[in-house]
Amino acid sequence: MTEPRLMLLDSASLYFRAYYGVPDSLKSPAGEPVNAVRGLLDFIARLVQDHRPDQLVACMDADWRPQWRVDLVPSYKTHRLAEAGADGEEEIPDTLAPQVPVIEQVLDALGIARVGSPGYEADDVIGTLTARGTGPVQIVTGDRDLFQLVDDARPVQVLYPVKGMGNLQITDDELLLEKYGVRGDRYADMAALRGDPSDGLPGVKGIGEKTAAQLINEYGDLAGIRAAAADPFSKLTPARRKNIVEGAPYLDVAPTVVRVATDAPLPDFDPALPREPLDPMTLEELSARWGLGSSLERVLGVLAG
């Protein structure tokens, strides 16, 4: 029996992309912007039509800055926290925030599984569902961190939007080797070494992406690089050795922060792609209230097909 094809959506990544990519002139009958809602529905229609998954899960951020990551690296996403304000919620544009509950209601009425886990990010839900599965997985995200899950053996691919859902970079191990010099199973080690200012991860002084990949290819993994730094007879330059040794407190914890969790507790749910709406009456009410029009019709048509 053929294993089902699973598609995992990094929901926030996609609705932010829809919000910024679809004109805000798209409004509800009452005049509220619905560009993120309709844009995400258009994305889903295109993804299902082009890739024909058997299962589809919209993965959600239950916690965008988990405390267990902050405990390890206190600078984790601190600049975003400053932007978020006193309530500690992630900053969302004023006209996007009201659309998020609508997106959730529409997905629920369609019967598309929507899954989060308290204390975990959507990336961790994606990592957990990928680890649980045995068949092919396609992860749709604009977040390069998820390249660490790529695995040609299963296969697990990341569909990375270059420009909209019509131009997706199908990211596999071959492409990662070509672009970054490492396969998916070493991408997290490279990311920890080079750091990521957008996530508040400082990295190791003097080591950028290319150097990180070169060191991983020479010494196998992060543990091998640290062993080489501790070995006075290794080929590392004195400056690089010094930076890696001095970066030990960061390197002790960074891999846990950078790697997505694969054991997040998840609720029971049905991942099967729905062929018809779970709650057609609610869906009709939502469509009328928010003016979802042709975007919802496209999704329903593709699901039925």
N, C-alpha and C positions, 0 to 999 in steps of 0.2 A: 504494500500500500504506500502511495506517495505521501511524503510528509507535507502538511499544509504550509503554504507560503504566508509568512507573518510580516505585516508592515506595522512599524511603530512610529508614531508621530511625536516629535518634540513640539508639543502644542504651542507653548509660549513663543518659541522661536518662530513658528509659522504664523501665528496671528500678529506678532510684531511686524513680520515681513509683509503680511497682507495690509496691515494698517499703513505702513509707509509706502507701499507699492500701489495701492488702489486709491483713486481720488476720493477725498472726503466730501465731494459733491454727491456721493451716494448716500441718501438719507432716508429715514423712515417716513411714513405718512405724516408724523408729527414733527418732522424736521431734525431728528437726531441722526448723527453720523452712524452708518452701519457698514463702513468700508471694510473693517476688520472681519466682521461676521460674514459678509458676502464674499470677501476675498478668500477667507479660509474655506468656505464651501466650494468655491471655484477650484481651489487647490486640491481639495479632497476628490472632487469629480475628475480632475485631470489625472491625479495619481492612480485612482482605481481604474480608470479607463486605460491608462498606458501600461500599468504594471500588474493588474489583475490579481491582487492578493486574495487569499482565502480568509485571512483573519486581519483585522485592523484594530489597533488600540491607540487612543489618544492619551498620551502620557502627560501628567500634570505635575506642576511644582506644588507640593503641599507645604514645602519650606524652601524658600529660595536661597537661604543662608543658614544651613543647619549648624546648630551649636557644636556638634561634635567635630565639625571641620574648623570652626572658629577656635575651639579649645586647642587644636593642634597648631594652626597658623592664624594668630589673632588678626592679621592684616587681610584675611580672606574677605574679599568684596567690601572692604571698609569704605572705599570711595563711593560705592553705590549706596551704602548705608547713610553716608552724609547727605547724598542727594535725596534719600527716601524721606528724611525728616524724623520727627520725634516718635512716630508710631512704629518705626522700624519696618514698615512695609516697603516692598520694592517699588521704586518710582515707575509709574505708568502714566503716559500722557493723559491729560484730563478727558479728552474725547475718546480714548481707548478704554479706560477703566470701566465705564458703564456697559461696554460691549462684551466684556469677558463673561459676565453671568448669562448674557443672551447666547453666547457661543456654547456655554455649558448646557443650557436648557435645550438648544437645538440638537446638539450631539446626543443628549439623553433621549429626546423624543424620536430621533432617527433610529436609536438602538445601537449606536457606535459606542463601544466600550470606552469609558473615560476613567483612568486609574491614576491615583496618587497614593503616597504613603507618608503618614505623619513623620516629620523629622528628616525627610529625604527630598532631594530634587528630582525633577523629571528624568535627568540623566541616570539617576540610580534606579528608577523604575524601568527604564530602557535596559540598563545593564542586567537587572534581575530577570526580566522577561527573556532577554537574549540568552542568559546562562541557563534558564530553565528549559528552553526549547531544544529541539534536536534537528529541526528542519531549517530551510533557508529563511533568512531574515533580511528585510530592507528597512533601514532606519532613516527617516526623513528629518533632517535638521540642518540649520545653518551654523552649528556649533562644532568647531574642529575637535573639541575634546573627545567627542564620540568616535573619532577615527581609531581610538584604542580598541574598539570592539570589532574592527574589521578582521575577518578570518576567511580566507579563500576556501578552507577545507570544508566548511559547512554548506553553503557559503553565507557569510554575514557581510553585507555591503552597507555603506552610507550613501544615501542620495542627497547630495549637497547642492542646494540651489545656487547656480551661477547667476541666472537672471530669470526669476519666476520658475514655475513648475514645468515650463516647457523646455528648460535648459538646465538639466540636472547633471552634475558631475557624479558618475557612478564610481564611487571610491572603493577600490579593492586593494589587496596587498601590492599588486604590480604598480598601481598608480602611486601608492604611498612611497614605495621604494624609489620611484622615478622623481617624485616631487620633494620628498623629505629625507630619503636615504635610509628609512627604517620601515619594517612591516608593522602591522597593527599591534602585534603583541609587545612591541618595544616603544610604541608611540607615547605611552604614559611616562616611561622613564625619560624620554627625550623632553617631554613637556615639563616634567619636574625640574630637570637640569636647567633648561632655558628660562623657566618661569613664564609668567603671564601677567603683565601689569593690569590688564583689564579685570583680572580676578584677584588682584592683590597678592600675587605669588612672586616673590623677588627673584627666584632662581639663584644660580651660583654665579658670582661675580666673574665677568670675562667670558662666560660661555653662552653663546647664542645658538640658534637652531642648527646651523651647519656643523659647528664644533661639537654640539651634543650628539648629533647623528654619527659623526666621525668617531667619537669616543665609544659610543655604544657598539659600533661595528668592530672596533679594535679590541674592546674588553668584554663584549657580550651583553652586559646589562649594567644597571646602576651599581649593583653589588660588586661586580668586577671592576668598575671604574674606581669605586671607593677603596677596594683592595689594592689597586695599582697606586693610588695616592698614598697609601700607608706603606708601600714598599719602596725603600730608598733606591732600589736597583731597577725600578720600572723606567720605561721610556718617557714618562710624563716630564714636561719642562718644570723647573722649580716653581715658576709663577703659577702654573696650572695646578700643580700638586698643592701649593699653599692655599689657593682659592677653594679647592675641593675639601681639603682638611678643615679649613676655617668655616666652610659651609655645612659642616657635619650636623649642627643642631637643626638646621633647616632640612637637610637631606634625611634626617631621622624620621621626620613627620610628613614631608611633602608628598611622598608616594601615596600615602593613605588619603590625603586630601585630593590629589589629582585623579586617582583611579576611581572610576564609578563603582558604587556598591553593587554587588551581585546577590545580596541576601536581604534586600529590603522586604519587610513584611507587607504582603499585598492582600487585598480582599478577594473573595471569590468573584469571578466575573466570566462572562461568555465573550471570547474574543472573535467569534464568527462574524464575518462581514454580513450585515443584514441585507436581505433581499427586498424587504418592505419595511416601512416605519414601525417602530415599536408602539408609538402612541400617535396615530394619525390625527386625532382630534386636536391634541395639544400642538402638534406641528402646524396644523392649519391655522390655529389661533396665533402662534408665533409668527408665521409667515405674513398674516394680515396685519398684525401689530407693528412688525418691524419692516415690512415691505421687502421680503427676501426674494420674491419674484423668480426670475430666470435662474438665479444662482442655486436656489433650492430645487427647482425643477430639474436642473442639470444633474445634481447629486442623485435625486430620486430615479431619474432615467438611467443613470449608469449603474446604480445598485440593482435595479430591476433587470437590467440587461445581463 
